[in-house]
Amino acid sequence: MSSGAGTAFEPGGKFHHIFDPATGASADRLREVAVTAPRAMTADALATAICVVGEERAARLLAAYPDAQA
């Protein structure tokens, strides 16, 4: 599972460790994402990536990993 809640840079949680490379700001499209996959490393990477790209692009990202679910 990925979420910005665990590592906030300020008390309100708006700024955290998951960055959107397009903006340089903390990703704010989703509150948290859980992914299951045969490999923990794949699940973790996909959860973080989906936090950044948002729900609209999650299905396209997951299509490349047919054994993963979010």
VMD Tcl script that draws the C-alpha trace (Angstrom):
set ca {
  {0.00 0.00 0.00}
  {1.20 3.51 -0.77}
  {0.02 6.73 0.78}
  {1.48 10.05 1.72}
  {0.10 9.78 5.25}
  {3.07 7.94 6.74}
  {5.77 10.46 5.86}
  {4.31 13.95 5.95}
  {6.56 16.99 5.86}
  {4.11 19.12 7.83}
  {1.28 18.43 10.34}
  {-1.58 18.78 7.84}
  {-0.23 16.01 5.59}
  {-0.56 18.03 2.38}
  {3.17 17.74 1.66}
  {4.60 14.21 1.77}
  {7.21 11.89 0.25}
  {5.35 10.79 -2.91}
  {6.21 13.36 -5.57}
  {4.61 13.94 -8.95}
  {7.58 14.33 -11.31}
  {5.49 16.46 -13.68}
  {4.92 19.14 -11.04}
  {7.50 18.54 -8.33}
  {4.69 18.71 -5.76}
  {3.40 15.95 -3.52}
  {0.98 13.67 -5.37}
  {-2.59 14.44 -4.34}
  {-4.81 12.51 -6.76}
  {-5.53 9.61 -4.40}
  {-5.49 9.22 -0.62}
  {-3.98 5.71 -0.66}
  {-3.54 2.79 -3.05}
  {-3.27 -0.93 -2.32}
  {-1.92 -3.34 -4.93}
  {-1.46 -7.11 -4.87}
  {1.04 -8.78 -7.19}
  {3.19 -11.92 -7.21}
  {6.23 -9.84 -6.20}
  {6.19 -7.31 -3.35}
  {8.54 -5.00 -5.26}
  {6.12 -4.85 -8.18}
  {3.13 -4.20 -5.90}
  {4.96 -1.42 -4.08}
  {6.12 0.27 -7.28}
  {2.67 0.08 -8.85}
  {0.96 1.45 -5.73}
  {3.30 4.43 -5.68}
  {2.95 5.02 -9.42}
  {-0.85 4.90 -9.20}
  {-0.75 7.46 -6.36}
  {1.00 9.75 -8.83}
  {-0.96 9.09 -12.05}
  {-4.40 8.82 -10.44}
  {-7.37 6.56 -10.92}
  {-7.97 7.66 -14.53}
  {-4.65 6.19 -15.70}
  {-4.40 3.27 -13.25}
  {-6.08 0.72 -15.52}
  {-3.66 1.46 -18.35}
  {-0.71 1.07 -16.01}
  {-2.05 -2.17 -14.52}
  {-2.65 -3.63 -18.00}
  {1.11 -4.10 -18.30}
  {1.02 -6.30 -15.17}
  {-1.86 -8.79 -15.66}
  {-1.16 -10.60 -12.36}
  {-1.52 -7.39 -10.33}
  {-4.71 -5.90 -8.93}
  {-5.39 -2.54 -7.29}
}
mol new
graphics top color blue
foreach p $ca { graphics top sphere $p radius 0.5 }
foreach p [lrange $ca 0 end-1] q [lrange $ca 1 end] { graphics top cylinder $p $q radius 0.2 }
display resetview
